Amino acid sequence: MSEENIGENEAETPATEDVQDETDSPFSRLESELEKLRNEVLYAQAETQNVRRRLEKDKADASAYAATGFAREMLSVADNLARAIAAIPGELRDDERIKPMLTGLEMTAKELDTVFQRNGVIKIEAMGTKLDPNKHQAMIELPHAEAEPGTVIQEMQPGYMIKDRLLRPALVGVAKAAE
């Protein structure tokens, strides 16, 4: 080899320095890995806490609304009982032979209402209120000179809530402007 070639080879190979990049040091790699694992643990703890809260809420809802299906079916019994009481004519109400039966029906209806209230089943008050599509189902619009349009003026079937959820909407007639 000539001296020229030796000089060229030396020029091609850079001088090695003992300078290490900080990101390549084992300590910094371990620190970044530790930070990554710390974040993963925090995310896992947060997710676990969210799942726990969701399960507790689901459990509370399940116990609060467990009787929903049963209560919905009992509403038809309450409706039929109210119809039976309403169907007794006024002249028979005073008849001494019918009074015990009427008293028994009224006491049964009152007890059924008490059981509903104890279990969070509440009747929706509809008459005279503004139509609320979350609680009422408008069946008919009736012209009415005195009531403001959109006001419930007739209740065909009572509505019920269980706790804060709608069990059954009230079927109502709503006032419209008189012509």
C-alpha positions in Angstrom: 0.0 0.0 0.0 1.1 3.5 -0.6 1.1 6.2 1.8 -1.7 7.9 0.0 -3.9 4.9 0.5 -3.1 4.8 4.2 -4.1 8.4 4.6 -7.4 7.8 2.8 -8.3 4.9 5.0 -7.7 6.9 8.1 -9.8 9.7 6.8 -12.6 7.3 6.1 -12.8 5.9 9.6 -13.9 8.4 12.1 -12.2 8.5 15.4 -14.2 6.7 18.1 -15.2 8.8 21.0 -16.3 7.5 24.3 -19.3 9.7 24.3 -22.5 7.8 25.0 -25.9 9.2 24.3 -27.9 9.6 27.5 -30.9 7.7 26.0 -28.7 4.7 25.4 -27.5 4.4 29.0 -28.9 1.5 31.0 -30.0 3.7 33.8 -32.1 6.0 31.6 -33.6 3.0 29.8 -34.6 1.5 33.2 -36.1 4.8 34.3 -38.2 5.1 31.1 -39.3 1.5 31.5 -40.1 2.1 35.1 -42.2 5.2 34.2 -44.0 3.2 31.5 -44.8 0.4 34.0 -45.9 2.9 36.6 -48.4 4.4 34.1 -49.7 1.0 33.1 -50.3 0.2 36.8 -52.1 3.5 37.3 -54.3 2.9 34.2 -55.1 -0.6 35.5 -56.0 0.7 38.9 -58.3 3.3 37.4 -59.9 0.7 35.1 -60.5 -1.6 38.1 -62.0 1.3 40.1 -64.3 2.1 37.2 -65.4 -1.5 36.8 -66.0 -1.7 40.6 -68.2 1.5 40.5 -70.1 0.2 37.5 -70.8 -3.1 39.2 -71.9 -1.4 42.4 -74.3 0.8 40.3 -75.6 -2.2 38.4 -76.2 -4.0 41.7 -78.0 -1.1 43.2 -80.2 -0.7 40.1 -80.9 -4.4 40.1 -82.1 -4.4 43.7 -84.0 -1.1 43.3 -85.8 -2.2 40.1 -86.0 -5.9 40.7 -89.8 -5.7 41.1 -90.4 -3.8 37.8 -91.9 -6.7 35.9 -94.0 -7.8 38.8 -95.2 -4.2 39.5 -96.0 -3.7 35.8 -98.3 -6.8 35.9 -99.9 -5.7 39.2 -100.9 -2.4 37.6 -103.6 -4.3 35.5 -104.9 -5.7 38.8 -105.1 -2.2 40.3 -106.8 -0.9 37.1 -109.4 -3.7 37.2 -110.1 -3.2 40.9 -110.6 0.6 40.3 -113.0 -0.2 37.4 -114.9 -2.6 39.6 -115.3 0.0 42.4 -116.3 2.7 39.8 -118.9 0.4 38.2 -121.0 0.1 41.3 -123.9 2.5 40.9 -124.7 5.1 43.5 -128.0 3.6 44.6 -126.3 0.2 45.3 -123.6 1.9 47.4 -126.2 2.7 50.0 -127.6 -0.9 50.0 -126.7 -2.6 53.3 -126.2 -5.9 51.5 -123.6 -4.4 49.1 -121.8 -2.2 51.6 -119.5 -4.9 53.1 -118.4 -6.0 49.6 -117.8 -2.3 48.6 -115.9 -1.7 51.8 -113.8 -4.8 51.1 -113.0 -3.7 47.6 -112.0 -0.2 48.7 -109.8 -1.6 51.5 -108.1 -3.9 49.0 -107.5 -1.0 46.6 -106.1 1.1 49.5 -103.8 -1.8 50.6 -102.6 -2.3 47.0 -101.7 1.5 46.8 -99.9 1.2 50.2 -97.9 -1.8 48.9 -97.0 0.1 45.7 -95.8 3.1 47.7 -93.7 1.0 50.0 -92.0 -0.5 47.0 -91.4 2.8 45.2 -94.3 2.5 42.7 -95.8 6.0 42.6 -98.9 7.2 40.6 -98.2 10.0 38.2 -100.4 13.0 38.8 -101.6 14.1 35.3 -104.7 16.1 35.6 -104.1 19.8 35.1 -100.4 19.5 34.4 -98.6 20.2 31.1 -98.2 17.3 28.8 -94.8 15.6 29.6 -93.9 13.1 26.9 -91.7 11.4 29.4 -94.7 10.6 31.7 -97.8 11.0 29.5 -99.0 9.5 26.3 -101.5 11.8 24.6 -104.4 9.8 23.2 -106.7 12.6 22.1 -106.8 16.4 21.7 -110.0 18.0 22.9 -111.0 21.6 22.3 -111.2 23.4 25.6 -112.0 27.1 26.2 -110.5 27.4 29.7 -107.5 25.2 29.7 -104.2 26.2 28.1 -103.3 24.2 25.0 -101.1 21.2 26.0 -102.7 20.8 29.4 -103.9 17.4 30.5 -107.7 17.6 30.9 -108.6 13.9 30.9 -106.9 10.8 32.3 -108.0 7.6 30.6 -105.5 5.4 32.4 -103.2 6.4 35.3 -99.4 6.3 34.8 -96.9 5.0 37.3 -93.2 5.5 38.1 -91.0 3.1 40.0 -88.4 5.1 41.9 -87.2 7.5 39.2 -88.1 5.3 36.1 -91.3 5.3 34.1 -93.2 2.1 34.7 -96.2 3.0 32.5 -97.2 6.3 30.9 -100.5 7.9 31.8 -102.9 7.8 28.8 -104.3 11.3 28.7 -106.5 13.7 26.7 -104.9 17.1 26.1 -106.5 20.5 25.6 -106.2 22.3 22.3 -107.3 25.8 21.5 -111.1 26.2 21.1 -112.3 27.0 17.6 
